[in-house]
Amino acid sequence: GGLHELKGKTEPVTLWQALRVVAARGGEGRATGLEAPFVGRDRELRLVKELFHATAEEGRAHLLSIVGIAGIGKSRLAWEFEKYLDGLVGEAWWHRGRCLAYGDGVAYWALAEMIRWRARIREDEPAEDALAKLSEVVAEVVTDADELAFVEPRLQHLLGLTERIALDREDLFSAWRLFIERMADQFPVILVFEDIQWADAALIEFVEYLLDWSRGHPIYLVMLARPEVSERHPGWGANLRNFTTLSLEPLRDEAMDALLRGLVPGLPDEAAGRIRERADGVPLYAVETVRMLLDRGLLEPDEGGYRATGDLSALDVPETLQALISARLDGLEPAERRLLQDAAVLGKTFSPRGLAAIGGTDEQTLRPALAALVRKETLQLDSDPRSPERG
């Protein structure tokens, strides 16, 4: 950075050094609020990249299982990988879906979410519009008429847009697999499954089926899971080829210090030490602590980070992540807490329209409270225009 003399320029020019990637091309996916520095995971990210490139270059399917406790950084690692892919010259088909721990008819929810994302279908999309969008994207991928006639109605079945049309699970699996393979014939395919510990046994069977039958295609499956995945799905990955497990350990003290200093450069040593000790290597704890300080007015934004505006020497930090989040929720206005309770019914992501329906009100009435919760870093706006759930 700084001023530099450049050939052809009469005056010194200010140059800036890029420190990290914060969004995809055009600013897509950029966090609307607090995003901590990515620290202590360079080796893990390198492995994720290397396995992807091996999959793409060798044309062979591979499954990477990323395992770690809540808040340890699984989703952040996937986000860093997504930004890396976005900067590559070559094309790739990126998909991401989450497994739900509750609800009826959610056995293949994560896979259905990926297909909805590919076709830009919102969860509340009218059926006629959803069918048209699905038909368009399937026709772009599957060019053989016979295959198209086989695949499309079974993808409609997956998204709940048609009545049961298949006699057995193998018939459905075959069609879904064929669609993914035809995508892989064009570019490498990445399928990121979040919270695989909640996956229904049927989805696990499809993943294993896909890895086995499509092993000659560049398909990269990334599973984000908590350690209890081994209890819910005993033997997970034991008989699969091209299967790699990456366990995320707690961050070392120096990495936690770098994270905290990156967020709050002027954080007193005593406060940083107290947060680091309580965090026990879990980055989400440190991030939530900073958000708590923002809630209390003890920090304010300052040139891409935050600076202290109050006395942090006697900072009282909750002992656990659960207690920390509870303390933040207790500090909200009653109307804001009720709004979050309604949102929790809808899940990790939701639209204002769905939230209004749950609360029996209209979208415009909700806007001020939603904006306040975004400002307080309790909710995050999905700014990715590619997302079918944007809102």
N, C-alpha and C positions, 0 to 999 in steps of 0.2 A: 504494500500500500504506500500512500504518500505521493508527493510530486515527483514526476520523472520527465526528463528531456527525451522527446521522441522525434525521430527523423521525419522531416516534413512539417513539423509543428513549430511555430515561432515562440509559443509560450509553453511552460511546463504543464503537463497534464496530470490530473489526479487519478491514480490507479487504486483499485480496490482488490483485496484478496478474498476469494471465496473460501469460507471456512467450513460450510456444510450444506447439504441439500435439504431444503425445508419443504419442497413441494414437487409435484410432477410438472411436466411442461405446461406453460401458460398459467402457472400458479395453481393448478388443479390439486385438490386434496390437502391444501395447506391448512394447518391447524388454526382455528379462529382465536385460540387463547394460548395458554401455557404449553410449551413443548420443551421438555428438558433436553440437554445435550445428550447425544448418543455416546455413552462411555462404557468401557469395560467389556465390550462384546465384539471387538474387531476380529478375533479368531473365529468366533461362531458365525459371524456374517460372512467371512471368507469361505467357510465350509459350505454355507447355503449357496453361495455363488458358484463355487467349484462343482458342486453336485448338479446344479442347473446346467452349467456349460457342458458337463459330461453327458447329461441327458440329451441336450440339443445336438451335440456333435456326433455322438454315437448312435442317436436315434433309438434309444432304449429307455423304457419307463423306469422311474425310480421313485421310491417313497421315502421321505424324510419326516421322522416323528420328533417334534420339538417338545420336550417335557419340562415342566417347571411349575412351582407353586404359583398361586394367584399373585399378580403384581410383580413378578420377577422379570418381565420384559419379553414375553413371547410375541405379543401383538406388535410391540415396537420393533422387534427384530424383523417381523414380516413386513412392516411398513418401510423399514430401511431397504429391504430387498426389493419391494415394489418400486421405490424411487430409483434404485439402481437399474432395474429393468427398463424403466421409462427413459433412461438416458442412453440405452444401447442403440446402436445403429440398426441392428436386426429387429424384426418384428416378433412378437410373442402374444399368445392369447392368455390374458390374465383373468382369473376368476377367484372369487372369495365368497364363502358362505359359512354360516354358523349353525351349530347344532343346538337345539333347544332342550332344556331340562324339563319341560312341561308341555301340556297341550295334547289335543287329539289330532291324528293325521299328520304328525310331524316326523315320521320315520325317515323321510328323504328330504327334509326341509333344507338342509345345507346345499344339496345338489340342486333342488328346485330354485333356490335363491341364486345360484350361479347362472342357471338358464334364464331366469327373469332378468338378471343383470345383463347378460349377453344380448337379450332382445329388448332391453330398456322398458321392461314391463313393471309398473308399480304394483304394489300389493293390492291397492284398491282400484286398479284399472278395470274398466268395464270389460266384460268377457269378449264382446265383439272386437274391441280394439286390441285386447291382449292376443286374441287368435290371429289377427292380421299382422301384428308385430312379430309373433312367433313364426308365422308362415314365411315372412320376409327373410328372417335371419337363417332359418333352416334351409331355404332355397339357395341362399348365398354359400352355404357350407356343403350341402349335399346336392350334388349335381346330377346324379343318376336317378332317373325317374322311379325305378322300382325301389331303390333305397329310400327315396324321399317319401314314397307312399307308405313305407314300413316305419320310418323314423318319426315323422311328424305327429301322427295320432298318439304315439306312445309318449312323446314329449308333452302333448296336450294333457295326457293322463297324469304325468308327473306334476304338472302345474295345477291340476284340478279343474281343467277347462273342458273336460269331456267325461262321459261315463266310462266305466271299466270296459276296456277293449282287448285286453290281453288275457289269455287263459292262465298263464303262470308267470312267476317271477323271472324265470330265465328269458322269457320272451321280452319283458320290459328291459331287463339288463342288457340284452343283446342290442336293442335299439338305442339305448342311452350310450352304450359303449361305441356303437357305430358312429353316432354323432360326434363324440369326442375324438375318435380316430380320424374322421374326415377333417376336423379342425387341425389335428396334428399333421395331416398330410400337407397342409399349407404352412403352418408355423408351429413352433413348440407350444405346448399347452401347459399352463400352470394352474393347478387346483389347490387352493388353500382352504382347509377345513378348520374352523375355529371351534374350540371347546369339544374336541372329539370324545372326551370322557363322557359327554351326555349323549353320544350317538346311539341310536337304536341299533340292535344287532343286525337288522336288515341293511342299514347303510354300511356297516363294517363289512358285511358279505359282499356288497357291491364294490367297495374299494378293493377288496382282495381279488374279486373277479376281474376287475379292470386291470389291476397290476399284472395278473397272470395272463389274461387273454390278449392284452394290448402291449405286451412287453417289447414288441418290435416297433413301437412308436415313441416319439419324443414327448412323453407325458410326465410331468413332474408334479407329484402329489406332496403337499406339505401339510402335516397334521400338527395342530397346536393343542396340547393336552396337559392337564394337571396330572400329578402322580397317580391319582385314583383310577386312571384309565386301566391300569393293570388289574385292578380289583373288579371293575365293571366288565372288562373284556379280557379275561385270563388268556394268556398265550398270544396276546396282540403282537403281530409281526413275527412270531416264532417260525412260521413255515413259509414266509414270503421271501422271494429273491429280490435283490436290489432294494434292500430295506436298511435304512440307517437311523439310529437314535442319537439325538443331540440333547443332553441334559443341561439345563441352565442352572448354574450354581449361583448363590448370593454374590453380589458384587464385593470386591475387595474394598478396604477402607479408602485407599487412594482414589478409586473410581467413584465412590460415594462423595468424597470431598470435591472431586472435579465436577460432579453433577450439581452439587449444591453451589459451588462457586460460579458455575456457569449460569445458574439461575439468579443468584443473589451475590454479585461480586463482593459487596461489603458486609456479608454476613459475619458477625463476630465469631471468633474461634470457639468460645464457650457454647454458643447456640448451635454451631455446626457440629460440635462434638456430641452434644446431647441428641440432636436429630439422628446423627450417624449411629449412635449406640442403640437408640430405640428402633431404627430402621432394620437393623440386623441384615444389611445387604440387599434389602428389597427396595428397588428404585421407586416404586409407586408410593411407598410410605413417605419418602422425601418429597416427592412432587405434591402429594396431598397436604403435607405440612406447610409447604409454601403457599398452597391455595388457602389454607386456613389462615395464614398470616395476612393474605390479601383480604379475606373476609373481614378480619378484625381491623383493617386499616393500618397495619404495621408495615406494609410494603406498598410501593407504587411502581408502575412501569417506568423503565429508564433505559433507552437505547437498546432495545431488543432483550433486555433482562429486567431485573427489579432491584430496587435499593430500599434499604430500611428507612422508615420514617418515624419509628418509635424505638423505645428501649427493648432490646431483645436479650439482654443479659440474664434476665430471670425467666426466660421462656419456659412455659409449662407445656410439655409435649405429651400427648396421650401415649400410653404404653403399647397399644396394638393398632394395627391398621383399621380394624373394625371400630375401635373406640375413637380413632381419629376421624373416620368418616361420620360416625354418629355425632361427634362434636360439631362437625361442619353442618350437618343436617339440622341440629338443634338451633343453630344460629340463623336459620332461615325464617322468613315471615310465615305465619300459618297458611296463607293462601299458596305460597310457593311450595310448602311441604305437601299440601293436598295435591297440587299439580304433579309433583314428583311421584306421589303414590299412584295416581292415575296412569302416569307414564310407565311405571313399573309393571303394570298389567300388560302393556303392549310389548314390553321387552327392551332389548338393548337399543334398538332404533325404532322411531315412530314418526308419523307425519302429524302436523297440526290438525288435519282433518280427523284423523283417528283419535287424537287426544280430546278434541272437542266432543266427539261422539261419546267417549267414555264419561266425560264430565257433564254431559247434558248442556253444553253451551255452544257458542259459535267461535270460529277461528279468530276473529278480530278481537274478541274479549280476551283471548289467551295471549295475544302478541306481547303486551307489556310485561307480563310475568315471565314468558319464555325469554324475552330479551334480557331481563334481569338475571335469570338463571344462567344464561350464557355469559354475561358479564362476570358473574361470580364463579365461573369455571365449574359449575355443577352440571351443566349440559354443554354439549359441543355441537355446533352447526355442521352438518355434512355439506361441505362446499364443493364436492366432486360432482360436476355436471353429468358424469357418466352414470351416477348411481340412480337406480330406479326409486330409491327411498329418499331422495334428496329433500330436505326440509328440516 
